């Protein structure tokens, strides 16, 4: 009995200590809140509360104003003089913070620095070619699921799935993202549930929107136009996802814009954004890297032939040692999987069977492809990647996308009271279309948001029969909703030595049901916020 009383006492003291720590951070943040509300009572209060929510990795409050901005975009609208005052307050508070609130103040400082930080872009495109944040370019003919970019401190991660189109070419066919705490996936071909041909999944649930802006619970947004998805993080990072079609399958071109000023923990295939290309292809704990930079060539025909052989050796190194350190595992994957599948289902370390280079092409084919690429504005380090795609697979040139600044040239009148048309009040049923039936075309389809009370509409399902170890498995029928956890059983035919429990969760990422209403308000006439949706909490996915 005494032990129980003692344990209860310790628990109460711990709970009180946590409350005191939270109260201290909240109290120290009040001068910043006052400065923001002095600028704008409505937008400033929302921005202040959103900054705190981002620091604590919690859902942000509803929008009560007409703009579709993320917190980072709204911060750019705050006058420089006000931001300077807030920066001074934050710097002083961060210096005086104790260990329990130091992480929160680090997040606040990062958010305040975003408007003055110059972004940089990396991307993966074609079959595929990668351009790092620091400008290094290389061909990456591999099969599997890989980390493109990851920053645990900023709650950011993007993973790409590459599948084979032939023995020597692969394409990006799916993307999985941790968007500030929300798990967003895009599937260009094979869908994980075999129920809906919807391309987009939010925390495992199919999501449809036609156009406009969709608000994610933790402050990010999704914008859609003509098979082009723009996913924006609450802290300002942007992923532009372009769905394309090759001769055999749909694929994704993906461009990622990040802010290198305060993200010192970036890693992945797109590099670390430290301003140096020389270390973008390093393998941890190894110095065994061929002395060659991809796509280089020099000298006459003999030197070019030697260069070509060196390039193939380098490509083999990238596909093996370099790729291995960024391969996704069952515990780190953000993807959805079908019954009996895991990341091993999509892994083939023996790919490619043959390494191809631009120098393997005849001069005529090179020149014809070069003309088309240059006509479409492709220049510099990405030119050879374009020539490669055009000559081998007739993939059209893919110019580097431009991320539009939605705040440029905008003047916002001061708001002294909330607007009325928030939380989907201006949504009408005419903007909604039924979910496509099973068996429909696998071509890239638009995603559409359901206007019915701001909730995600359950997907129409048909009974789908499968067999595992000779046992019949029947998938749910009717309007049942999928579980809130990620189901990732291991494919025992591929890796019998591995064992991952069903409904396993990426390490460091807690899947929970978010009972608080996520962000909404100020929406265009064809979007509304989600009311209840599984949330992905944490930043170490």
TAQUI-V129827 format. One record per residue. N is the residue number from 1. RES is the residue in one letter. SS is DSSP state (helix for helix, strand for strand, loop for the rest). PHI is phi as a letter, one per 30 degrees, with the letter a starting at -180 (NA if undefined). OMEGA is omega in whole degrees, -180 to 180 (NA if undefined). Layout:
N/RES/SS/PHI/OMEGA, N/RES/SS/PHI/OMEGA
//
This chain:
1/X/loop/NA/180, 2/X/helix/d/179, 3/X/helix/d/179, 4/X/helix/d/179, 5/X/helix/d/180, 6/X/helix/d/179, 7/X/helix/d/179, 8/X/helix/d/179, 9/X/helix/d/178, 10/X/helix/d/179, 11/X/helix/d/-180, 12/X/helix/d/179, 13/X/helix/d/179, 14/X/helix/d/179, 15/X/helix/d/179, 16/X/helix/d/179, 17/X/helix/d/179, 18/X/helix/d/178, 19/X/helix/d/-180, 20/X/helix/d/179, 21/X/helix/d/179, 22/X/helix/d/-179, 23/X/helix/d/180, 24/X/helix/d/179, 25/X/helix/d/179, 26/X/helix/d/-180, 27/X/helix/d/180, 28/X/helix/d/-179, 29/X/helix/d/-174, 30/X/helix/e/178, 31/X/helix/d/176, 32/X/helix/d/178, 33/X/helix/d/-180, 34/X/helix/d/180, 35/X/helix/d/-179, 36/X/helix/d/179, 37/X/helix/d/174, 38/X/helix/d/175, 39/X/helix/d/179, 40/X/loop/a/-175, 41/X/helix/e/-176, 42/X/helix/d/-179, 43/X/helix/d/-179, 44/X/helix/d/178, 45/X/helix/d/178, 46/X/helix/d/-179, 47/X/helix/d/179, 48/X/helix/d/180, 49/X/helix/d/179, 50/X/helix/d/179, 51/X/helix/d/178, 52/X/helix/d/180, 53/X/helix/d/178, 54/X/helix/d/179, 55/X/helix/d/-179, 56/X/helix/c/-179, 57/X/loop/h/179, 58/X/loop/b/175, 59/X/loop/d/-180, 60/X/loop/d/180, 61/X/loop/d/178, 62/X/loop/d/173, 63/X/loop/d/178, 64/X/loop/b/-179, 65/X/loop/a/-171, 66/X/loop/d/-175, 67/X/loop/d/-179, 68/X/loop/c/-171, 69/X/loop/d/165, 70/X/loop/d/176, 71/X/helix/e/179, 72/X/helix/d/178, 73/X/helix/d/178, 74/X/helix/d/179, 75/X/helix/d/179, 76/X/helix/d/-180, 77/X/helix/d/178, 78/X/loop/d/-179, 79/X/loop/e/-177, 80/X/helix/e/-180, 81/X/helix/d/178, 82/X/helix/d/179, 83/X/helix/d/179, 84/X/helix/d/177, 85/X/helix/d/-180, 86/X/helix/d/-180, 87/X/helix/d/179, 88/X/helix/d/179, 89/X/helix/d/-178, 90/X/helix/d/180, 91/X/helix/d/179, 92/X/helix/d/-179, 93/X/helix/d/179, 94/X/helix/d/180, 95/X/helix/d/-178, 96/X/helix/c/-175, 97/X/loop/d/174, 98/X/loop/d/-174, 99/X/loop/d/-177, 100/X/loop/d/-177, 101/X/loop/c/-177, 102/X/helix/d/178, 103/X/helix/d/178, 104/X/helix/d/-179, 105/X/helix/d/174, 106/X/helix/d/177, 107/X/helix/d/179, 108/X/helix/d/179, 109/X/helix/d/178, 110/X/helix/d/180, 111/X/helix/d/-179, 112/X/helix/d/-178, 113/X/helix/d/-173, 114/X/helix/e/-178, 115/X/helix/e/-177, 116/X/helix/c/-178, 117/X/loop/c/180, 118/X/loop/d/-178, 119/X/strand/d/174, 120/X/strand/b/-173, 121/X/strand/b/169, 122/X/strand/b/-179, 123/X/strand/a/173, 124/X/strand/b/-172, 125/X/strand/a/177, 126/X/loop/i/-166, 127/X/loop/c/-38, 128/X/loop/c/172, 129/X/strand/c/-178, 130/X/strand/c/174, 131/X/strand/b/-174, 132/X/loop/d/178, 133/X/loop/d/-179, 134/X/loop/c/173, 135/X/loop/j/175, 136/X/loop/d/-179, 137/X/strand/b/179, 138/X/strand/a/176, 139/X/strand/c/-173, 140/X/loop/b/-179, 141/X/loop/d/-178, 142/X/loop/b/178, 143/X/strand/b/-180, 144/X/strand/k/179, 145/X/strand/c/-170, 146/X/strand/b/173, 147/X/strand/d/175, 148/X/strand/d/179, 149/X/strand/a/-179, 150/X/strand/b/174, 151/X/strand/b/-178, 152/X/helix/e/-177, 153/X/helix/d/-178, 154/X/helix/c/178, 155/X/loop/h/-177, 156/X/strand/b/169, 157/X/strand/a/176, 158/X/strand/b/179, 159/X/strand/c/-179, 160/X/strand/b/174, 161/X/strand/c/177, 162/X/strand/c/-180, 163/X/strand/b/-176, 164/X/strand/d/169, 165/X/loop/c/177, 166/X/loop/a/-179, 167/X/loop/d/-175, 168/X/loop/b/179, 169/X/loop/b/175, 170/X/strand/b/-178, 171/X/strand/b/172, 172/X/strand/d/-178, 173/X/strand/c/179, 174/X/strand/a/-179, 175/X/strand/b/177, 176/X/strand/b/-172, 177/X/strand/b/165, 178/X/strand/c/-175, 179/X/strand/c/178, 180/X/loop/i/-179, 181/X/loop/k/177, 182/X/strand/c/-178, 183/X/strand/c/-178, 184/X/strand/c/-179, 185/X/strand/b/176, 186/X/strand/b/-179, 187/X/strand/c/-175, 188/X/loop/d/-176, 189/X/loop/b/-178, 190/X/loop/d/179, 191/X/loop/c/-171, 192/X/loop/d/-175, 193/X/loop/c/-178, 194/X/loop/h/-179, 195/X/loop/c/-177, 196/X/loop/b/175, 197/X/loop/c/175, 198/X/loop/d/-177, 199/X/loop/d/-169, 200/X/strand/c/173, 201/X/strand/b/173, 202/X/strand/c/-177, 203/X/loop/h/176, 204/X/loop/i/-177, 205/X/strand/c/177, 206/X/strand/e/-177, 207/X/loop/b/-178, 208/X/strand/c/167, 209/X/loop/b/179, 210/X/loop/d/-177, 211/X/loop/a/177, 212/X/strand/i/-174, 213/X/strand/c/174, 214/X/strand/c/-177, 215/X/strand/c/175, 216/X/loop/d/-174, 217/X/loop/e/-175, 218/X/loop/c/170, 219/X/loop/j/176, 220/X/loop/d/178, 221/X/strand/b/172, 222/X/strand/b/176, 223/X/strand/c/-175, 224/X/strand/b/171, 225/X/strand/b/170, 226/X/loop/h/178, 227/X/loop/h/175, 228/X/strand/b/-178, 229/X/strand/c/176, 230/X/strand/c/-179, 231/X/strand/c/-177, 232/X/strand/c/178, 233/X/loop/d/177, 234/X/loop/d/180, 235/X/loop/c/170, 236/X/loop/j/179, 237/X/loop/d/-175, 238/X/strand/b/171, 239/X/strand/c/177, 240/X/strand/c/-174, 241/X/strand/c/-177, 242/X/strand/c/180, 243/X/strand/d/-180, 244/X/strand/c/180, 245/X/strand/b/172, 246/X/loop/c/-178, 247/X/loop/d/-174, 248/X/loop/b/-172, 249/X/loop/a/172, 250/X/strand/d/176, 251/X/strand/b/-175, 252/X/strand/c/164, 253/X/strand/c/-173, 254/X/strand/b/175, 255/X/strand/c/-176, 256/X/strand/b/177, 257/X/strand/c/-179, 258/X/strand/b/-179, 259/X/strand/c/-174, 260/X/loop/d/-173, 261/X/loop/d/-173, 262/X/loop/b/-179, 263/X/loop/c/-177, 264/X/loop/d/-177, 265/X/loop/c/180, 266/X/loop/d/174, 267/X/strand/a/180, 268/X/loop/k/-178, 269/X/loop/d/-179, 270/X/loop/d/172, 271/X/loop/j/-174, 272/X/loop/c/176, 273/X/loop/h/178, 274/X/loop/c/178, 275/X/loop/i/-179, 276/X/loop/b/176, 277/X/loop/d/-170, 278/X/loop/d/-178, 279/X/loop/c/-177, 280/X/loop/d/-178, 281/X/loop/c/179, 282/X/loop/d/173, 283/X/loop/c/-178, 284/X/loop/e/177, 285/X/loop/i/179, 286/X/loop/a/175, 287/X/loop/c/-176, 288/X/loop/d/179, 289/X/loop/b/178, 290/X/loop/e/-178, 291/X/loop/d/-177, 292/X/loop/a/173, 293/X/loop/c/-174, 294/X/loop/e/176, 295/X/loop/i/177, 296/X/loop/d/176, 297/X/loop/a/-178, 298/X/loop/a/172, 299/X/loop/i/-179, 300/X/loop/d/-174, 301/X/helix/d/180, 302/X/helix/d/178, 303/X/helix/d/178, 304/X/helix/d/177, 305/X/helix/d/177, 306/X/helix/d/178, 307/X/helix/d/-180, 308/X/helix/d/178, 309/X/helix/d/177, 310/X/helix/d/179, 311/X/helix/d/179, 312/X/helix/d/175, 313/X/helix/d/180, 314/X/helix/d/179, 315/X/helix/d/177, 316/X/helix/d/176, 317/X/helix/d/180, 318/X/helix/d/-177, 319/X/helix/d/-178, 320/X/helix/c/-172, 321/X/helix/d/-178, 322/X/helix/d/-178, 323/X/helix/d/-173, 324/X/helix/d/-176, 325/X/loop/d/180, 326/X/loop/c/176, 327/X/strand/d/178, 328/X/loop/d/175, 329/X/loop/c/179, 330/X/loop/e/-179, 331/X/loop/d/-179, 332/X/loop/c/-174, 333/X/loop/d/175, 334/X/loop/c/-177, 335/X/loop/d/169, 336/X/loop/c/-179, 337/X/loop/b/174, 338/X/loop/d/-179, 339/X/loop/d/179, 340/X/loop/i/-178, 341/X/loop/c/172, 342/X/loop/a/178, 343/X/helix/d/178, 344/X/helix/d/178, 345/X/helix/d/-176, 346/X/helix/c/-177, 347/X/loop/c/174, 348/X/strand/b/-176, 349/X/loop/d/178, 350/X/loop/d/-179, 351/X/loop/d/1, 352/X/loop/d/178, 353/X/loop/d/180, 354/X/loop/b/176, 355/X/loop/c/178, 356/X/loop/c/176, 357/X/loop/b/177, 358/X/helix/d/-178, 359/X/helix/d/174, 360/X/helix/d/-179, 361/X/loop/d/174, 362/X/loop/d/179, 363/X/helix/e/-180, 364/X/helix/d/-180, 365/X/helix/d/177, 366/X/helix/d/-177, 367/X/helix/d/179, 368/X/helix/d/179, 369/X/helix/d/-180, 370/X/helix/d/-179, 371/X/helix/e/-179, 372/X/helix/d/-180, 373/X/helix/d/-179, 374/X/helix/d/176, 375/X/helix/d/179, 376/X/loop/c/173, 377/X/loop/i/179, 378/X/loop/d/-178, 379/X/loop/b/170, 380/X/helix/i/-172, 381/X/helix/d/-177, 382/X/helix/d/-176, 383/X/helix/d/-178, 384/X/helix/d/175, 385/X/helix/d/177, 386/X/helix/d/178, 387/X/helix/e/178, 388/X/helix/e/-178, 389/X/helix/d/-176, 390/X/helix/d/-175, 391/X/helix/d/-176, 392/X/helix/d/-172, 393/X/helix/b/-178, 394/X/loop/h/174, 395/X/loop/d/-178, 396/X/loop/e/178, 397/X/loop/e/-178, 398/X/loop/b/179, 399/X/loop/d/178, 400/X/loop/d/-177, 401/X/loop/d/176, 402/X/loop/c/179, 403/X/loop/d/-177, 404/X/loop/d/175, 405/X/loop/d/-176, 406/X/loop/d/-179, 407/X/loop/c/-175, 408/X/loop/d/177, 409/X/loop/i/-177, 410/X/loop/c/173, 411/X/loop/c/-178, 412/X/loop/c/174, 413/X/loop/d/-179, 414/X/loop/d/176, 415/X/loop/c/178, 416/X/loop/c/174, 417/X/loop/a/-178, 418/X/loop/d/175, 419/X/loop/d/-175, 420/X/loop/d/-173, 421/X/loop/d/-180, 422/X/loop/c/178, 423/X/loop/h/173, 424/X/loop/i/-178, 425/X/loop/d/-178, 426/X/loop/c/178, 427/X/loop/d/178, 428/X/loop/b/-178, 429/X/helix/d/-178, 430/X/helix/d/-180, 431/X/helix/d/-174, 432/X/loop/c/175, 433/X/loop/b/-178, 434/X/loop/d/177, 435/X/loop/d/-178, 436/X/loop/d/-179, 437/X/loop/d/174, 438/X/loop/d/178, 439/X/loop/j/178, 440/X/loop/d/-177, 441/X/loop/e/177, 442/X/loop/c/177, 443/X/loop/d/179, 444/X/loop/e/-179, 445/X/loop/c/175, 446/X/loop/d/175, 447/X/loop/c/-175, 448/X/strand/b/-179, 449/X/loop/c/-177, 450/X/loop/d/-178, 451/X/loop/d/-173, 452/X/loop/d/177, 453/X/loop/h/177, 454/X/loop/i/-179, 455/X/loop/c/175, 456/X/loop/d/180, 457/X/loop/d/177, 458/X/loop/e/-177, 459/X/loop/d/174, 460/X/loop/d/-176, 461/X/strand/b/172, 462/X/loop/c/178, 463/X/loop/d/-177, 464/X/loop/b/-175, 465/X/strand/c/175, 466/X/strand/b/178, 467/X/strand/b/174, 468/X/strand/b/-177, 469/X/loop/h/176, 470/X/loop/i/-180, 471/X/strand/c/180, 472/X/strand/d/178, 473/X/strand/b/-180, 474/X/strand/c/178, 475/X/loop/d/-177, 476/X/loop/d/177, 477/X/loop/b/-179, 478/X/strand/i/-176, 479/X/loop/c/177, 480/X/loop/d/-178, 481/X/loop/c/-178, 482/X/loop/d/179, 483/X/loop/e/-178, 484/X/loop/d/178, 485/X/loop/c/-179, 486/X/loop/d/179, 487/X/loop/c/-175, 488/X/loop/b/176, 489/X/loop/d/-179, 490/X/loop/d/174, 491/X/loop/d/-174, 492/X/loop/d/177, 493/X/loop/d/-176, 494/X/loop/c/-177, 495/X/loop/b/-176, 496/X/loop/d/-178, 497/X/loop/d/-179, 498/X/loop/c/178, 499/X/loop/b/-180, 500/X/loop/b/-178, 501/X/loop/d/176, 502/X/loop/d/-178, 503/X/loop/i/176, 504/X/loop/d/-176, 505/X/loop/c/177, 506/X/loop/e/-177, 507/X/loop/e/178, 508/X/loop/i/180, 509/X/loop/c/-179, 510/X/strand/c/177, 511/X/strand/d/180, 512/X/strand/b/177, 513/X/strand/d/-177, 514/X/strand/d/-178, 515/X/loop/d/175, 516/X/loop/d/-177, 517/X/loop/d/-180, 518/X/loop/d/-174, 519/X/loop/d/179, 520/X/loop/a/173, 521/X/loop/i/178, 522/X/loop/h/-172, 523/X/loop/c/174, 524/X/loop/d/-170, 525/X/loop/d/-180, 526/X/loop/b/176, 527/X/loop/b/175, 528/X/loop/a/-179, 529/X/loop/d/174, 530/X/loop/d/180, 531/X/loop/c/176, 532/X/loop/b/-180, 533/X/strand/a/178, 534/X/strand/d/-178, 535/X/strand/c/179, 536/X/strand/c/-174, 537/X/strand/c/177, 538/X/loop/j/-177, 539/X/loop/b/-178, 540/X/loop/c/-179, 541/X/loop/d/NA
//
